[in-house]
Amino acid sequence: MLNKNNIYFVIFIVIALFGSISLAAGAVQLTADEIMDKVKENQAEYENSKTQAEMVLIDSEGKEEIREIIMFEQEEADDKITMLMRFLSPKSVEGVTLLSIENGDKIYLFMPAYQKPRRIAGSSKQENFMGTDFSYEDLSMDYQNDDYTKELLEEDDRQYILEILPADEELSYSKFILYVNKAQFYVEKVEFFNLDGQHTKTLEIKEVKFDDEGRFTPMKMQITNLSDNHQTRMNIIEIEYDLDLSSSFFSIRTLQKPVL
C-alpha cells in the first residue's frame, strides 16, 4: 500500500512526465527553408557597402602572400548583389579589378597591363580568381537562392546541418553542406562538392561581428582547397554602409578608373 509520501512522489512524477510531453509537443522543428529565412533576417541590412580587407594566400608549405583589397557591394532587385573589387597591393596585382553584376550573371575583369576589361565566359567561372582559392562563381555564390532545394540533414544543440542542391545547371558544384549556428542563425561553415560528388573545398567563418540589433557581418573567413591544401584567408579591416555612390559607379567604365 502506498503511504502519503509515496502518493505525493507518484503525483510529482506524473506531472513532470506530462509536462515534458507537452513541452516536446509544443516544440516546433524548423524546416530548412525557415532556417535559411532566419539567416537572411539576421544579416546586416544595407543598400551598399565599402569594405577594406586583407587577403592572405597560404600554400601547402605555409608560405604566405598578403594582398590588400577594397570592395564595394550594392543590393539589386530580388536580393541580388553587384560587387566591384580591386587589389591595392602588392605591385604584382595592383589595380586588377573585378566587377560581378547581379550574383555573377555577368563578370568582368580589368588588368592594367592589358588596358581593357574582358568578360569572363560562363565556362571560365569555375577557374580560380587571381591565384586565390575562390573561383569566379564562388565570389558571387548565393547559397540562399529560393530556387535551390534545401533539406535539413540533422541538428544538435549547437548547429543545423543543411544540404543545398543548386538549380543552376551551369554551376560547377553538385551540392553544398551548410553548418548554421543554432543560437544566432549565421552560416559557420560551407562544404563544396563537385559534379562528381567529391568534397573539394571548405569555407569557414572564423569571426562574426554583431550590431545592436543582433545582425551579423562576417569579419574573418578562410577557404581551403582540399586537393592541394592551399588556403585563402579574408580579414575585414573596415566596413562602411550606405555610401553616397552614383548610379553609374558599378559599371565597366569604373573598372578602368585609377582611383575608386
C-alpha positions, 0 to 999 in steps of 0.5 A: 500500500502506498503511504502519503509520501509515496502518493505525493512522489507518484503525483510529482512524477506524473506531472513532470512526465506530462509536462515534458510531453507537452513541452516536446509537443509544443516544440516546433522543428524548423524546416530548412527553408525557415532556417535559411529565412532566419539567416537572411533576417539576421544579416546586416541590412544595407543598400551598399557597402565599402569594405577594406580587407586583407587577403592572405594566400597560404600554400601547402608549405605555409608560405604566405602572400598578403594582398590588400583589397577594397570592395564595394557591394550594392543590393539589386532587385530580388536580393541580388548583389553587384560587387566591384573589387580591386587589389591595392597591393602588392605591385604584382596585382595592383589595380586588377579589378573585378566587377560581378553584376547581379550574383555573377550573371555577368563578370568582368575583369580589368588588368592594367597591363592589358588596358581593357576589361574582358568578360569572363565566359560562363565556362571560365567561372569555375577557374580560380580568381587571381591565384586565390582559392575562390573561383569566379562563381564562388565570389558571387555564390548565393547559397540562399537562392529560393530556387535551390532545394534545401533539406535539413540533414540533422541538428544538435544543440549547437548547429543545423546541418543543411544540404543545398542542391543548386538549380543552376545547371551551369554551376560547377558544384553538385551540392553544398553542406551548410553548418548554421549556428543554432543560437544566432542563425549565421552560416559557420561553415560551407562544404563544396562538392563537385559534379562528381560528388567529391568534397573539394573545398571548405569555407569557414567563418572564423569571426562574426561581428554583431550590431545592436540589433543582433545582425551579423557581418562576417569579419574573418573567413578562410577557404581551403582547397582540399586537393592541394591544401592551399588556403585563402584567408579574408580579414575585414579591416573596415566596413562602411554602409550606405555610401553616397555612390552614383548610379553609374559607379558599378559599371565597366567604365569604373573598372578602368578608373585609377582611383575608386 
